[in-house]
Amino acid sequence: TDEQLDLDDGRWEDIHVVTGALKLFLRELPEPLIPFSHFDKFIAAIKIQEPSLRGRCIRDLVQSLPPAHHDTMKVLFRHLCRVVEHKEENRMSVQSVAIVFGPTLLRPACEEGNMAMHMVFQNQVVEHILNHYGYIFPD
């Protein structure tokens, strides 16, 4: 909406409010940041056993995303990497961030099949991108 927000307002001081708003925004997008058309491709890629092949495949999939998705993902993951850098203070390890954002950023078009198994792979995809940010998003 066109609502103007004052981020200096005290209600935004609680980081959980800001994080919750970000997650809600991403969850309510008509299509997730990783588009539905790419869901199965990312799940297949994260299942590849050979690490270098898995890494190249995920990098190539990220590069194949529509520009708006790719560019937003680059900024978001750069920020999430900074969050992880402060894991001693905020208790948000790579795994924690992946658990929080995996199902929000990467989800199937319809929730059929084994949702618990999908969630494991969704989290692994986000974890992989966080761990290999510099390779996936070279400057």
N, CA, C and O atoms as a GROMACS GRO file, in nm:
protein
  556
    1THR      N    1   0.084  -0.119   0.000
    1THR     CA    2   0.000   0.000   0.000
    1THR      C    3   0.088   0.124   0.000
    1THR      O    4   0.210   0.115   0.007
    2ASP      N    5   0.023   0.237  -0.008
    2ASP     CA    6   0.096   0.363  -0.008
    2ASP      C    7   0.118   0.418   0.131
    2ASP      O    8   0.152   0.535   0.148
    3GLU      N    9   0.099   0.335   0.232
    3GLU     CA   10   0.115   0.378   0.370
    3GLU      C   11   0.259   0.422   0.395
    3GLU      O   12   0.353   0.353   0.356
    4GLN      N   13   0.276   0.536   0.459
    4GLN     CA   14   0.408   0.586   0.493
    4GLN      C   15   0.442   0.540   0.635
    4GLN      O   16   0.366   0.565   0.729
    5LEU      N   17   0.554   0.474   0.650
    5LEU     CA   18   0.595   0.423   0.781
    5LEU      C   19   0.712   0.505   0.834
    5LEU      O   20   0.804   0.541   0.761
    6ASP      N   21   0.705   0.532   0.963
    6ASP     CA   22   0.814   0.601   1.030
    6ASP      C   23   0.895   0.494   1.103
    6ASP      O   24   0.856   0.448   1.210
    7LEU      N   25   1.008   0.455   1.046
    7LEU     CA   26   1.088   0.348   1.105
    7LEU      C   27   1.156   0.390   1.235
    7LEU      O   28   1.211   0.306   1.306
    8ASP      N   29   1.151   0.519   1.266
    8ASP     CA   30   1.203   0.566   1.395
    8ASP      C   31   1.100   0.549   1.506
    8ASP      O   32   1.132   0.568   1.624
    9ASP      N   33   0.978   0.514   1.470
    9ASP     CA   34   0.871   0.488   1.567
    9ASP      C   35   0.916   0.372   1.657
    9ASP      O   36   0.971   0.273   1.607
   10GLY      N   37   0.893   0.382   1.784
   10GLY     CA   38   0.937   0.282   1.882
   10GLY      C   39   0.888   0.141   1.856
   10GLY      O   40   0.953   0.045   1.897
   11ARG      N   41   0.776   0.125   1.788
   11ARG     CA   42   0.723  -0.010   1.765
   11ARG      C   43   0.812  -0.093   1.672
   11ARG      O   44   0.799  -0.215   1.667
   12TRP      N   45   0.904  -0.027   1.600
   12TRP     CA   46   0.993  -0.099   1.510
   12TRP      C   47   1.126  -0.137   1.576
   12TRP      O   48   1.213  -0.195   1.512
   13GLU      N   49   1.142  -0.105   1.703
   13GLU     CA   50   1.266  -0.137   1.772
   13GLU      C   51   1.282  -0.286   1.797
   13GLU      O   52   1.395  -0.336   1.804
   14ASP      N   53   1.172  -0.358   1.811
   14ASP     CA   54   1.176  -0.502   1.834
   14ASP      C   55   1.209  -0.571   1.702
   14ASP      O   56   1.130  -0.567   1.608
   15ILE      N   57   1.325  -0.633   1.695
   15ILE     CA   58   1.371  -0.697   1.571
   15ILE      C   59   1.275  -0.806   1.525
   15ILE      O   60   1.268  -0.834   1.406
   16HIS      N   61   1.201  -0.866   1.618
   16HIS     CA   62   1.106  -0.971   1.581
   16HIS      C   63   0.990  -0.914   1.499
   16HIS      O   64   0.935  -0.982   1.412
   17VAL      N   65   0.954  -0.789   1.526
   17VAL     CA   66   0.849  -0.723   1.449
   17VAL      C   67   0.896  -0.701   1.305
   17VAL      O   68   0.822  -0.727   1.210
   18VAL      N   69   1.018  -0.653   1.291
   18VAL     CA   70   1.073  -0.626   1.158
   18VAL      C   71   1.090  -0.757   1.081
   18VAL      O   72   1.052  -0.766   0.964
   19THR      N   73   1.146  -0.857   1.146
   19THR     CA   74   1.166  -0.988   1.082
   19THR      C   75   1.033  -1.049   1.043
   19THR      O   76   1.018  -1.103   0.934
   20GLY      N   77   0.936  -1.041   1.133
   20GLY     CA   78   0.803  -1.094   1.105
   20GLY      C   79   0.740  -1.024   0.986
   20GLY      O   80   0.676  -1.088   0.903
   21ALA      N   81   0.758  -0.892   0.977
   21ALA     CA   82   0.703  -0.817   0.864
   21ALA      C   83   0.769  -0.860   0.733
   21ALA      O   84   0.702  -0.874   0.631
   22LEU      N   85   0.901  -0.880   0.736
   22LEU     CA   86   0.972  -0.925   0.616
   22LEU      C   87   0.924  -1.063   0.573
   22LEU      O   88   0.896  -1.085   0.455
   23LYS      N   89   0.915  -1.154   0.668
   23LYS     CA   90   0.868  -1.290   0.635
   23LYS      C   91   0.726  -1.287   0.581
   23LYS      O   92   0.694  -1.358   0.485
   24LEU      N   93   0.640  -1.206   0.641
   24LEU     CA   94   0.501  -1.196   0.596
   24LEU      C   95   0.496  -1.140   0.454
   24LEU      O   96   0.422  -1.191   0.370
   25PHE      N   97   0.575  -1.036   0.428
   25PHE     CA   98   0.580  -0.980   0.293
   25PHE      C   99   0.620  -1.086   0.192
   25PHE      O  100   0.556  -1.102   0.088
   26LEU      N  101   0.727  -1.160   0.221
   26LEU     CA  102   0.776  -1.262   0.129
   26LEU      C  103   0.676  -1.376   0.113
   26LEU      O  104   0.660  -1.429   0.003
   27ARG      N  105   0.610  -1.413   0.221
   27ARG     CA  106   0.514  -1.523   0.217
   27ARG      C  107   0.390  -1.485   0.137
   27ARG      O  108   0.328  -1.571   0.075
   28GLU      N  109   0.353  -1.357   0.138
   28GLU     CA  110   0.231  -1.315   0.070
   28GLU      C  111   0.253  -1.272  -0.075
   28GLU      O  112   0.158  -1.232  -0.143
   29LEU      N  113   0.375  -1.282  -0.123
   29LEU     CA  114   0.398  -1.255  -0.265
   29LEU      C  115   0.315  -1.355  -0.347
   29LEU      O  116   0.301  -1.470  -0.306
   30PRO      N  117   0.262  -1.314  -0.461
   30PRO     CA  118   0.183  -1.407  -0.543
   30PRO      C  119   0.263  -1.531  -0.584
   30PRO      O  120   0.209  -1.640  -0.601
   31GLU      N  121   0.392  -1.511  -0.598
   31GLU     CA  122   0.483  -1.622  -0.629
   31GLU      C  123   0.604  -1.605  -0.539
   31GLU      O  124   0.650  -1.493  -0.517
   32PRO      N  125   0.658  -1.715  -0.486
   32PRO     CA  126   0.773  -1.700  -0.396
   32PRO      C  127   0.895  -1.642  -0.467
   32PRO      O  128   0.900  -1.636  -0.590
   33LEU      N  129   0.992  -1.601  -0.387
   33LEU     CA  130   1.114  -1.544  -0.444
   33LEU      C  131   1.180  -1.643  -0.541
   33LEU      O  132   1.228  -1.603  -0.647
   34ILE      N  133   1.181  -1.769  -0.505
   34ILE     CA  134   1.222  -1.874  -0.599
   34ILE      C  135   1.091  -1.922  -0.663
   34ILE      O  136   1.012  -1.989  -0.596
   35PRO      N  137   1.068  -1.888  -0.788
   35PRO     CA  138   0.938  -1.914  -0.851
   35PRO      C  139   0.897  -2.061  -0.847
   35PRO      O  140   0.980  -2.152  -0.841
   36PHE      N  141   0.765  -2.082  -0.851
   36PHE     CA  142   0.711  -2.218  -0.851
   36PHE      C  143   0.774  -2.303  -0.961
   36PHE      O  144   0.799  -2.422  -0.941
   37SER      N  145   0.799  -2.241  -1.077
   37SER     CA  146   0.855  -2.316  -1.190
   37SER      C  147   0.995  -2.370  -1.161
   37SER      O  148   1.042  -2.461  -1.230
   38HIS      N  149   1.061  -2.316  -1.059
   38HIS     CA  150   1.197  -2.359  -1.026
   38HIS      C  151   1.202  -2.452  -0.904
   38HIS      O  152   1.308  -2.505  -0.872
   39PHE      N  153   1.090  -2.471  -0.837
   39PHE     CA  154   1.089  -2.549  -0.713
   39PHE      C  155   1.152  -2.687  -0.733
   39PHE      O  156   1.249  -2.722  -0.665
   40ASP      N  157   1.097  -2.765  -0.825
   40ASP     CA  158   1.147  -2.902  -0.845
   40ASP      C  159   1.293  -2.903  -0.889
   40ASP      O  160   1.367  -2.995  -0.855
   41LYS      N  161   1.334  -2.802  -0.965
   41LYS     CA  162   1.473  -2.796  -1.012
   41LYS      C  163   1.569  -2.774  -0.894
   41LYS      O  164   1.675  -2.836  -0.888
   42PHE      N  165   1.531  -2.684  -0.802
   42PHE     CA  166   1.617  -2.661  -0.686
   42PHE      C  167   1.621  -2.783  -0.594
   42PHE      O  168   1.725  -2.817  -0.540
   43ILE      N  169   1.506  -2.849  -0.578
   43ILE     CA  170   1.502  -2.969  -0.493
   43ILE      C  171   1.589  -3.078  -0.554
   43ILE      O  172   1.664  -3.145  -0.483
   44ALA      N  173   1.580  -3.096  -0.684
   44ALA     CA  174   1.664  -3.196  -0.752
   44ALA      C  175   1.811  -3.160  -0.737
   44ALA      O  176   1.895  -3.247  -0.716
   45ALA      N  177   1.844  -3.031  -0.749
   45ALA     CA  178   1.984  -2.988  -0.740
   45ALA      C  179   2.042  -3.014  -0.601
   45ALA      O  180   2.156  -3.059  -0.590
   46ILE      N  181   1.965  -2.985  -0.497
   46ILE     CA  182   2.019  -3.002  -0.361
   46ILE      C  183   2.039  -3.150  -0.328
   46ILE      O  184   2.114  -3.183  -0.236
   47LYS      N  185   1.973  -3.237  -0.401
   47LYS     CA  186   1.988  -3.382  -0.379
   47LYS      C  187   2.111  -3.440  -0.448
   47LYS      O  188   2.146  -3.556  -0.423
   48ILE      N  189   2.177  -3.362  -0.533
   48ILE     CA  190   2.295  -3.412  -0.603
   48ILE      C  191   2.404  -3.439  -0.500
   48ILE      O  192   2.436  -3.353  -0.418
   49GLN      N  193   2.460  -3.558  -0.504
   49GLN     CA  194   2.558  -3.602  -0.405
   49GLN      C  195   2.694  -3.536  -0.422
   49GLN      O  196   2.760  -3.502  -0.324
   50GLU      N  197   2.737  -3.516  -0.545
   50GLU     CA  198   2.870  -3.463  -0.572
   50GLU      C  199   2.871  -3.312  -0.544
   50GLU      O  200   2.803  -3.237  -0.615
   51PRO      N  201   2.946  -3.266  -0.443
   51PRO     CA  202   2.939  -3.126  -0.399
   51PRO      C  203   2.963  -3.021  -0.508
   51PRO      O  204   2.890  -2.923  -0.515
   52SER      N  205   3.065  -3.040  -0.592
   52SER     CA  206   3.094  -2.935  -0.691
   52SER      C  207   2.985  -2.929  -0.798
   52SER      O  208   2.951  -2.821  -0.846
   53LEU      N  209   2.931  -3.044  -0.836
   53LEU     CA  210   2.822  -3.046  -0.934
   53LEU      C  211   2.696  -2.983  -0.874
   53LEU      O  212   2.626  -2.906  -0.941
   54ARG      N  213   2.667  -3.015  -0.748
   54ARG     CA  214   2.552  -2.956  -0.678
   54ARG      C  215   2.568  -2.804  -0.673
   54ARG      O  216   2.473  -2.730  -0.699
   55GLY      N  217   2.687  -2.758  -0.640
   55GLY     CA  218   2.713  -2.614  -0.631
   55GLY      C  219   2.695  -2.543  -0.764
   55GLY      O  220   2.633  -2.436  -0.769
   56ARG      N  221   2.748  -2.601  -0.870
   56ARG     CA  222   2.732  -2.540  -1.003
   56ARG      C  223   2.586  -2.537  -1.044
   56ARG      O  224   2.538  -2.438  -1.100
   57CYS      N  225   2.516  -2.645  -1.017
   57CYS     CA  226   2.375  -2.655  -1.056
   57CYS      C  227   2.292  -2.548  -0.984
   57CYS      O  228   2.209  -2.482  -1.046
   58ILE      N  229   2.313  -2.533  -0.854
   58ILE     CA  230   2.238  -2.432  -0.778
   58ILE      C  231   2.275  -2.293  -0.825
   58ILE      O  232   2.187  -2.208  -0.841
   59ARG      N  233   2.402  -2.268  -0.848
   59ARG     CA  234   2.445  -2.136  -0.899
   59ARG      C  235   2.378  -2.107  -1.033
   59ARG      O  236   2.328  -1.997  -1.055
   60ASP      N  237   2.376  -2.206  -1.122
   60ASP     CA  238   2.315  -2.186  -1.254
   60ASP      C  239   2.165  -2.163  -1.242
   60ASP      O  240   2.109  -2.083  -1.316
   61LEU      N  241   2.100  -2.232  -1.149
   61LEU     CA  242   1.957  -2.211  -1.128
   61LEU      C  243   1.930  -2.069  -1.077
   61LEU      O  244   1.836  -2.003  -1.122
   62VAL      N  245   2.011  -2.023  -0.983
   62VAL     CA  246   1.993  -1.887  -0.931
   62VAL      C  247   2.013  -1.787  -1.045
   62VAL      O  248   1.938  -1.690  -1.057
   63GLN      N  249   2.115  -1.810  -1.128
   63GLN     CA  250   2.142  -1.719  -1.240
   63GLN      C  251   2.028  -1.720  -1.342
   63GLN      O  252   2.010  -1.623  -1.414
   64SER      N  253   1.952  -1.830  -1.349
   64SER     CA  254   1.843  -1.842  -1.446
   64SER      C  255   1.713  -1.777  -1.399
   64SER      O  256   1.617  -1.771  -1.475
   65LEU      N  257   1.710  -1.729  -1.276
   65LEU     CA  258   1.588  -1.668  -1.224
   65LEU      C  259   1.558  -1.538  -1.298
   65LEU      O  260   1.649  -1.472  -1.349
   66PRO      N  261   1.430  -1.500  -1.303
   66PRO     CA  262   1.397  -1.369  -1.361
   66PRO      C  263   1.474  -1.260  -1.287
   66PRO      O  264   1.498  -1.272  -1.167
   67PRO      N  265   1.513  -1.153  -1.356
   67PRO     CA  266   1.596  -1.049  -1.295
   67PRO      C  267   1.544  -0.995  -1.161
   67PRO      O  268   1.622  -0.977  -1.067
   68ALA      N  269   1.416  -0.970  -1.151
   68ALA     CA  270   1.362  -0.916  -1.025
   68ALA      C  271   1.381  -1.016  -0.911
   68ALA      O  272   1.415  -0.977  -0.799
   69HIS      N  273   1.360  -1.144  -0.939
   69HIS     CA  274   1.378  -1.247  -0.838
   69HIS      C  275   1.526  -1.259  -0.800
   69HIS      O  276   1.562  -1.263  -0.682
   70HIS      N  277   1.611  -1.265  -0.902
   70HIS     CA  278   1.755  -1.279  -0.880
   70HIS      C  279   1.810  -1.161  -0.798
   70HIS      O  280   1.881  -1.181  -0.699
   71ASP      N  281   1.775  -1.040  -0.839
   71ASP     CA  282   1.830  -0.922  -0.773
   71ASP      C  283   1.780  -0.909  -0.629
   71ASP      O  284   1.856  -0.871  -0.539
   72THR      N  285   1.654  -0.940  -0.607
   72THR     CA  286   1.599  -0.936  -0.471
   72THR      C  287   1.665  -1.043  -0.385
   72THR      O  288   1.698  -1.020  -0.268
   73MET      N  289   1.684  -1.160  -0.443
   73MET     CA  290   1.749  -1.269  -0.371
   73MET      C  291   1.892  -1.231  -0.332
   73MET      O  292   1.936  -1.262  -0.222
   74LYS      N  293   1.962  -1.165  -0.422
   74LYS     CA  294   2.100  -1.125  -0.394
   74LYS      C  295   2.106  -1.031  -0.274
   74LYS      O  296   2.189  -1.049  -0.185
   75VAL      N  297   2.018  -0.932  -0.271
   75VAL     CA  298   2.015  -0.837  -0.160
   75VAL      C  299   1.972  -0.906  -0.031
   75VAL      O  300   2.033  -0.885   0.074
   76LEU      N  301   1.867  -0.987  -0.038
   76LEU     CA  302   1.818  -1.056   0.082
   76LEU      C  303   1.925  -1.149   0.139
   76LEU      O  304   1.950  -1.147   0.259
   77PHE      N  305   1.986  -1.230   0.055
   77PHE     CA  306   2.086  -1.324   0.105
   77PHE      C  307   2.212  -1.255   0.154
   77PHE      O  308   2.278  -1.304   0.246
   78ARG      N  309   2.247  -1.142   0.094
   78ARG     CA  310   2.360  -1.065   0.147
   78ARG      C  311   2.329  -1.021   0.290
   78ARG      O  312   2.414  -1.028   0.378
   79HIS      N  313   2.206  -0.974   0.311
   79HIS     CA  314   2.165  -0.934   0.446
   79HIS      C  315   2.164  -1.054   0.540
   79HIS      O  316   2.212  -1.045   0.653
   80LEU      N  317   2.108  -1.167   0.495
   80LEU     CA  318   2.102  -1.285   0.582
   80LEU      C  319   2.242  -1.336   0.616
   80LEU      O  320   2.264  -1.387   0.726
   81CYS      N  321   2.336  -1.322   0.524
   81CYS     CA  322   2.475  -1.358   0.555
   81CYS      C  323   2.530  -1.269   0.667
   81CYS      O  324   2.604  -1.316   0.753
   82ARG      N  325   2.494  -1.140   0.665
   82ARG     CA  326   2.537  -1.050   0.772
   82ARG      C  327   2.473  -1.090   0.905
   82ARG      O  328   2.537  -1.081   1.010
   83VAL      N  329   2.348  -1.133   0.900
   83VAL     CA  330   2.282  -1.181   1.022
   83VAL      C  331   2.360  -1.300   1.079
   83VAL      O  332   2.386  -1.305   1.199
   84VAL      N  333   2.396  -1.393   0.992
   84VAL     CA  334   2.470  -1.513   1.036
   84VAL      C  335   2.607  -1.476   1.092
   84VAL      O  336   2.656  -1.542   1.184
   85GLU      N  337   2.670  -1.371   1.039
   85GLU     CA  338   2.800  -1.328   1.091
   85GLU      C  339   2.792  -1.290   1.239
   85GLU      O  340   2.893  -1.293   1.309
   86HIS      N  341   2.675  -1.256   1.286
   86HIS     CA  342   2.655  -1.215   1.425
   86HIS      C  343   2.582  -1.323   1.506
   86HIS      O  344   2.510  -1.292   1.601
   87LYS      N  345   2.601  -1.448   1.467
   87LYS     CA  346   2.528  -1.558   1.531
   87LYS      C  347   2.557  -1.572   1.680
   87LYS      O  348   2.473  -1.622   1.754
   88GLU      N  349   2.672  -1.528   1.724
   88GLU     CA  350   2.704  -1.536   1.867
   88GLU      C  351   2.612  -1.446   1.949
   88GLU      O  352   2.575  -1.480   2.061
   89GLU      N  353   2.575  -1.332   1.893
   89GLU     CA  354   2.487  -1.239   1.965
   89GLU      C  355   2.340  -1.268   1.939
   89GLU      O  356   2.257  -1.256   2.030
   90ASN      N  357   2.306  -1.305   1.816
   90ASN     CA  358   2.163  -1.318   1.781
   90ASN      C  359   2.113  -1.463   1.776
   90ASN      O  360   1.994  -1.487   1.756
   91ARG      N  361   2.203  -1.558   1.795
   91ARG     CA  362   2.169  -1.701   1.794
   91ARG      C  363   2.106  -1.746   1.662
   91ARG      O  364   2.027  -1.841   1.660
   92MET      N  365   2.141  -1.679   1.553
   92MET     CA  366   2.089  -1.715   1.421
   92MET      C  367   2.202  -1.772   1.336
   92MET      O  368   2.270  -1.700   1.263
   93SER      N  369   2.220  -1.902   1.347
   93SER     CA  370   2.320  -1.972   1.267
   93SER      C  371   2.266  -1.988   1.125
   93SER      O  372   2.150  -1.955   1.098
   94VAL      N  373   2.347  -2.039   1.036
   94VAL     CA  374   2.302  -2.067   0.900
   94VAL      C  375   2.181  -2.159   0.904
   94VAL      O  376   2.083  -2.138   0.833
   95GLN      N  377   2.189  -2.261   0.988
   95GLN     CA  378   2.078  -2.356   0.998
   95GLN      C  379   1.951  -2.288   1.048
   95GLN      O  380   1.842  -2.316   0.997
   96SER      N  381   1.963  -2.201   1.146
   96SER     CA  382   1.846  -2.132   1.200
   96SER      C  383   1.782  -2.042   1.095
   96SER      O  384   1.660  -2.041   1.080
   97VAL      N  385   1.862  -1.967   1.023
   97VAL     CA  386   1.811  -1.878   0.919
   97VAL      C  387   1.743  -1.962   0.810
   97VAL      O  388   1.637  -1.925   0.759
   98ALA      N  389   1.804  -2.075   0.775
   98ALA     CA  390   1.746  -2.162   0.672
   98ALA      C  391   1.611  -2.218   0.716
   98ALA      O  392   1.518  -2.229   0.636
   99ILE      N  393   1.599  -2.254   0.842
   99ILE     CA  394   1.472  -2.306   0.895
   99ILE      C  395   1.365  -2.197   0.889
   99ILE      O  396   1.250  -2.225   0.855
  100VAL      N  397   1.403  -2.075   0.923
  100VAL     CA  398   1.307  -1.965   0.925
  100VAL      C  399   1.265  -1.925   0.784
  100VAL      O  400   1.147  -1.901   0.760
  101PHE      N  401   1.360  -1.917   0.690
  101PHE     CA  402   1.330  -1.863   0.558
  101PHE      C  403   1.308  -1.967   0.449
  101PHE      O  404   1.250  -1.935   0.345
  102GLY      N  405   1.353  -2.091   0.469
  102GLY     CA  406   1.340  -2.194   0.365
  102GLY      C  407   1.199  -2.207   0.310
  102GLY      O  408   1.180  -2.192   0.189
  103PRO      N  409   1.100  -2.236   0.394
  103PRO     CA  410   0.963  -2.255   0.343
  103PRO      C  411   0.900  -2.127   0.288
  103PRO      O  412   0.802  -2.134   0.213
  104THR      N  413   0.953  -2.011   0.325
  104THR     CA  414   0.898  -1.885   0.277
  104THR      C  415   0.951  -1.852   0.138
  104THR      O  416   0.878  -1.799   0.054
  105LEU      N  417   1.078  -1.882   0.114
  105LEU     CA  418   1.142  -1.843  -0.012
  105LEU      C  419   1.124  -1.945  -0.123
  105LEU      O  420   1.134  -1.913  -0.241
  106LEU      N  421   1.099  -2.068  -0.085
  106LEU     CA  422   1.097  -2.179  -0.180
  106LEU      C  423   0.984  -2.272  -0.140
  106LEU      O  424   0.992  -2.342  -0.039
  107ARG      N  425   0.877  -2.274  -0.220
  107ARG     CA  426   0.764  -2.362  -0.188
  107ARG      C  427   0.700  -2.410  -0.317
  107ARG      O  428   0.706  -2.342  -0.419
  108PRO      N  429   0.638  -2.529  -0.311
  108PRO     CA  430   0.572  -2.582  -0.431
  108PRO      C  431   0.443  -2.506  -0.460
  108PRO      O  432   0.386  -2.443  -0.370
  109ALA      N  433   0.398  -2.512  -0.584
  109ALA     CA  434   0.275  -2.444  -0.624
  109ALA      C  435   0.155  -2.499  -0.548
  109ALA      O  436   0.064  -2.424  -0.511
  110CYS      N  437   0.154  -2.630  -0.524
  110CYS     CA  438   0.046  -2.689  -0.444
  110CYS      C  439   0.110  -2.779  -0.339
  110CYS      O  440   0.206  -2.851  -0.366
  111GLU      N  441   0.054  -2.773  -0.221
  111GLU     CA  442   0.110  -2.848  -0.107
  111GLU      C  443   0.063  -2.993  -0.111
  111GLU      O  444  -0.023  -3.034  -0.033
  112GLU      N  445   0.120  -3.068  -0.201
  112GLU     CA  446   0.089  -3.211  -0.205
  112GLU      C  447   0.217  -3.288  -0.182
  112GLU      O  448   0.327  -3.234  -0.197
  113GLY      N  449   0.203  -3.412  -0.146
  113GLY     CA  450   0.322  -3.492  -0.120
  113GLY      C  451   0.369  -3.476   0.024
  113GLY      O  452   0.293  -3.433   0.110
  114ASN      N  453   0.491  -3.511   0.047
  114ASN     CA  454   0.546  -3.512   0.181
  114ASN      C  455   0.601  -3.374   0.217
  114ASN      O  456   0.714  -3.339   0.182
  115MET      N  457   0.518  -3.296   0.288
  115MET     CA  458   0.558  -3.160   0.323
  115MET      C  459   0.681  -3.158   0.414
  115MET      O  460   0.765  -3.070   0.402
  116ALA      N  461   0.691  -3.255   0.505
  116ALA     CA  462   0.805  -3.258   0.597
  116ALA      C  463   0.935  -3.281   0.519
  116ALA      O  464   1.037  -3.220   0.549
  117MET      N  465   0.930  -3.368   0.420
  117MET     CA  466   1.048  -3.395   0.340
  117MET      C  467   1.083  -3.274   0.253
  117MET      O  468   1.200  -3.241   0.237
  118HIS      N  469   0.980  -3.208   0.198
  118HIS     CA  470   1.005  -3.086   0.122
  118HIS      C  471   1.075  -2.983   0.209
  118HIS      O  472   1.169  -2.916   0.165
  119MET      N  473   1.029  -2.970   0.334
  119MET     CA  474   1.085  -2.868   0.422
  119MET      C  475   1.234  -2.891   0.446
  119MET      O  476   1.312  -2.796   0.451
  120VAL      N  477   1.273  -3.016   0.460
  120VAL     CA  478   1.415  -3.048   0.479
  120VAL      C  479   1.495  -2.996   0.360
  120VAL      O  480   1.599  -2.932   0.377
  121PHE      N  481   1.447  -3.024   0.239
  121PHE     CA  482   1.519  -2.981   0.119
  121PHE      C  483   1.512  -2.830   0.099
  121PHE      O  484   1.609  -2.769   0.055
  122GLN      N  485   1.397  -2.769   0.131
  122GLN     CA  486   1.385  -2.623   0.121
  122GLN      C  487   1.491  -2.557   0.210
  122GLN      O  488   1.560  -2.464   0.167
  123ASN      N  489   1.503  -2.606   0.331
  123ASN     CA  490   1.602  -2.551   0.425
  123ASN      C  491   1.743  -2.573   0.374
  123ASN      O  492   1.828  -2.484   0.386
  124GLN      N  493   1.769  -2.690   0.316
  124GLN     CA  494   1.903  -2.719   0.265
  124GLN      C  495   1.940  -2.627   0.149
  124GLN      O  496   2.056  -2.588   0.135
  125VAL      N  497   1.843  -2.593   0.066
  125VAL     CA  498   1.869  -2.501  -0.046
  125VAL      C  499   1.910  -2.365   0.009
  125VAL      O  500   2.010  -2.307  -0.035
  126VAL      N  501   1.833  -2.313   0.104
  126VAL     CA  502   1.864  -2.182   0.162
  126VAL      C  503   2.000  -2.187   0.232
  126VAL      O  504   2.080  -2.095   0.220
  127GLU      N  505   2.024  -2.293   0.306
  127GLU     CA  506   2.152  -2.310   0.375
  127GLU      C  507   2.268  -2.311   0.274
  127GLU      O  508   2.371  -2.248   0.296
  128HIS      N  509   2.250  -2.382   0.164
  128HIS     CA  510   2.355  -2.389   0.062
  128HIS      C  511   2.382  -2.249   0.004
  128HIS      O  512   2.498  -2.210  -0.010
  129ILE      N  513   2.278  -2.176  -0.028
  129ILE     CA  514   2.297  -2.042  -0.086
  129ILE      C  515   2.368  -1.951   0.013
  129ILE      O  516   2.454  -1.872  -0.026
  130LEU      N  517   2.332  -1.960   0.140
  130LEU     CA  518   2.400  -1.880   0.243
  130LEU      C  519   2.548  -1.917   0.252
  130LEU      O  520   2.634  -1.829   0.258
  131ASN      N  521   2.576  -2.046   0.254
  131ASN     CA  522   2.714  -2.093   0.270
  131ASN      C  523   2.801  -2.064   0.148
  131ASN      O  524   2.923  -2.060   0.158
  132HIS      N  525   2.739  -2.045   0.033
  132HIS     CA  526   2.815  -2.026  -0.091
  132HIS      C  527   2.775  -1.895  -0.161
  132HIS      O  528   2.778  -1.885  -0.284
  133TYR      N  529   2.738  -1.797  -0.082
  133TYR     CA  530   2.689  -1.670  -0.137
  133TYR      C  531   2.787  -1.609  -0.238
  133TYR      O  532   2.745  -1.568  -0.347
  134GLY      N  533   2.914  -1.602  -0.204
  134GLY     CA  534   3.013  -1.539  -0.291
  134GLY      C  535   3.029  -1.610  -0.425
  134GLY      O  536   3.056  -1.546  -0.527
  135TYR      N  537   3.011  -1.740  -0.427
  135TYR     CA  538   3.020  -1.818  -0.550
  135TYR      C  539   2.894  -1.801  -0.634
  135TYR      O  540   2.901  -1.791  -0.756
  136ILE      N  541   2.780  -1.799  -0.568
  136ILE     CA  542   2.651  -1.790  -0.638
  136ILE      C  543   2.624  -1.648  -0.689
  136ILE      O  544   2.567  -1.630  -0.796
  137PHE      N  545   2.666  -1.548  -0.611
  137PHE     CA  546   2.646  -1.409  -0.648
  137PHE      C  547   2.781  -1.338  -0.656
  137PHE      O  548   2.812  -1.255  -0.570
  138PRO      N  549   2.861  -1.370  -0.758
  138PRO     CA  550   2.992  -1.304  -0.768
  138PRO      C  551   2.973  -1.155  -0.798
  138PRO      O  552   2.881  -1.116  -0.870
  139ASP      N  553   3.059  -1.073  -0.742
  139ASP     CA  554   3.046  -0.928  -0.767
  139ASP      C  555   3.104  -0.889  -0.900
  139ASP      O  556   3.101  -0.771  -0.936
   0.00000   0.00000   0.00000
